[in-house]
Amino acid sequence: QVQLVESGGGLVQPGGSLRLSCATSGIIFTQYHMAWYRQAPGKQRERVARILTGDSTDYADSVKDRFTISRDNAKNTVYLEMNGLKPEDTAEYYCNADHAFMFVEYWGQGTQVTVSS
């Protein structure tokens, strides 16, 4: 059974930081590109950051220089370090696993991030 379990969300003041984690099981982690998406109320889901199997990364323009994605292949976990949080970062954040060679992907259940004073 495949599971992607996000954690680390919460309420933070503008300018604050959070670290999201996504622990996976049931997949061969090293065969999957990993990504974080977010969806705010009334908006489409957007990709925030992605880390490929070879560790190259890319980011949405809105989070560049503030967010950092990383992966720990020994722990089958992907992280999203978020600094300089803004109210517009408020959203449900989802972990995504996308197989590097097959059309297979999985989603986590999401974790809420709220940036407010």
ZISULBEL-V962761 format. One record per run of one state. SS is the DSSP state (@ for helix, = for strand, . for the rest). FROM is the first residue (numbers start at 0). LEN is the number of residues. Records with the same first field share a line. If there is no record, write none. Layout:
BEGIN
SS=FROM-LEN  FROM-LEN
END
This chain:
BEGIN
.=0-2  7-2  12-5  25-3  39-6  51-5  59-7  72-4  82-4  89-1  99-5  107-3  115-2
==2-5  9-3  17-8  31-8  45-6  56-3  66-6  76-6  90-9  104-3  110-5
@=28-3  86-3
END
